[in-house]
Amino acid sequence: MPKLKTNKSAQKRFKLTKTGKVKRMREGARHILTKKTRKRKRRLGSATTVDKTFEKKVRGLMPYA
């Protein structure tokens, strides 16, 4: 059986934690930041985990991660 290809866009967006959860960054922190409050921008900078219902799909895109 041939090697599976990793989806490069998924590889850039998601990382695995040591416990095996899928980590992602929040959206909305790239541009149009002037109208967003400091508190909101600060919260956008922190990472969060992917919902477990979506986790299987993400893992399928990254077979060797």
URLIN-V680304 format. One record per backbone hydrogen bond with DSSP energy under -1.0 kcal/mol. NH is the residue of the N-H (numbers start at 1). CO is the residue of the C=O. E is the energy in kcal/mol with one decimal. If there is no record, write none. Layout:
NH;CO;E  NH;CO;E
This chain:
7;61;-3.0  11;7;-2.1  12;8;-1.6  13;9;-1.2  14;10;-2.4  15;23;-1.9  17;21;-2.9  20;17;-1.2  23;15;-3.8  24;48;-3.2  41;37;-2.4  42;38;-2.5  43;39;-1.9  44;40;-1.5  48;24;-2.8  50;22;-3.0  54;51;-1.5  55;51;-1.1  58;54;-1.7  59;55;-2.4  60;56;-1.6  65;62;-1.1
